[in-house]
């Protein structure tokens, strides 16, 4: 899932939080 947001560190963090939910 590293390719989900290759150029979006902010989005990566958001996605990580979403997965934590």
N, CA, C and O atoms as a GROMACS GRO file, in nm:
protein
   84
    1UNK      N    1   0.082  -0.121   0.000
    1UNK     CA    2   0.000   0.000   0.000
    1UNK      C    3   0.086   0.126   0.000
    1UNK      O    4   0.038   0.236   0.027
    2UNK      N    5   0.213   0.106  -0.031
    2UNK     CA    6   0.306   0.221  -0.034
    2UNK      C    7   0.286   0.298  -0.165
    2UNK      O    8   0.326   0.414  -0.177
    3UNK      N    9   0.224   0.233  -0.260
    3UNK     CA   10   0.203   0.296  -0.390
    3UNK      C   11   0.070   0.371  -0.395
    3UNK      O   12   0.037   0.435  -0.495
    4UNK      N   13  -0.003   0.362  -0.286
    4UNK     CA   14  -0.134   0.429  -0.283
    4UNK      C   15  -0.117   0.580  -0.290
    4UNK      O   16  -0.190   0.649  -0.362
    5UNK      N   17  -0.020   0.631  -0.215
    5UNK     CA   18   0.008   0.776  -0.213
    5UNK      C   19   0.158   0.799  -0.221
    5UNK      O   20   0.222   0.837  -0.122
    6UNK      N   21   0.215   0.776  -0.340
    6UNK     CA   22   0.359   0.792  -0.359
    6UNK      C   23   0.404   0.937  -0.341
    6UNK      O   24   0.511   0.965  -0.287
    7UNK      N   25   0.318   1.028  -0.388
    7UNK     CA   26   0.356   1.171  -0.377
    7UNK      C   27   0.253   1.245  -0.292
    7UNK      O   28   0.193   1.343  -0.337
    8UNK      N   29   0.234   1.196  -0.170
    8UNK     CA   30   0.136   1.262  -0.081
    8UNK      C   31   0.155   1.214   0.061
    8UNK      O   32   0.078   1.130   0.110
    9UNK      N   33   0.256   1.265   0.128
    9UNK     CA   34   0.286   1.226   0.266
    9UNK      C   35   0.169   1.257   0.360
    9UNK      O   36   0.140   1.182   0.453
   10UNK      N   37   0.103   1.367   0.333
   10UNK     CA   38  -0.012   1.405   0.416
   10UNK      C   39  -0.126   1.304   0.397
   10UNK      O   40  -0.193   1.264   0.492
   11UNK      N   41  -0.144   1.264   0.273
   11UNK     CA   42  -0.250   1.166   0.244
   11UNK      C   43  -0.217   1.032   0.307
   11UNK      O   44  -0.304   0.960   0.354
   12UNK      N   45  -0.088   1.001   0.306
   12UNK     CA   46  -0.043   0.873   0.363
   12UNK      C   47  -0.079   0.868   0.512
   12UNK      O   48  -0.125   0.766   0.563
   13UNK      N   49  -0.058   0.978   0.579
   13UNK     CA   50  -0.088   0.984   0.723
   13UNK      C   51  -0.239   0.970   0.744
   13UNK      O   52  -0.285   0.902   0.836
   14UNK      N   53  -0.313   1.036   0.659
   14UNK     CA   54  -0.459   1.032   0.671
   14UNK      C   55  -0.509   0.889   0.650
   14UNK      O   56  -0.595   0.840   0.722
   15UNK      N   57  -0.451   0.823   0.548
   15UNK     CA   58  -0.490   0.686   0.518
   15UNK      C   59  -0.456   0.596   0.637
   15UNK      O   60  -0.532   0.506   0.673
   16UNK      N   61  -0.340   0.622   0.696
   16UNK     CA   62  -0.297   0.541   0.811
   16UNK      C   63  -0.397   0.556   0.926
   16UNK      O   64  -0.431   0.459   0.994
   17UNK      N   65  -0.441   0.677   0.945
   17UNK     CA   66  -0.537   0.701   1.054
   17UNK      C   67  -0.671   0.635   1.021
   17UNK      O   68  -0.740   0.583   1.108
   18UNK      N   69  -0.704   0.637   0.895
   18UNK     CA   70  -0.829   0.577   0.851
   18UNK      C   71  -0.825   0.426   0.877
   18UNK      O   72  -0.926   0.366   0.916
   19UNK      N   73  -0.709   0.368   0.855
   19UNK     CA   74  -0.694   0.224   0.875
   19UNK      C   75  -0.700   0.190   1.024
   19UNK      O   76  -0.741   0.081   1.064
   20UNK      N   77  -0.657   0.286   1.104
   20UNK     CA   78  -0.654   0.263   1.250
   20UNK      C   79  -0.797   0.259   1.305
   20UNK      O   80  -0.825   0.191   1.404
   21UNK      N   81  -0.885   0.332   1.239
   21UNK     CA   82  -1.025   0.340   1.285
   21UNK      C   83  -1.086   0.200   1.294
   21UNK      O   84  -1.202   0.186   1.331
   0.00000   0.00000   0.00000
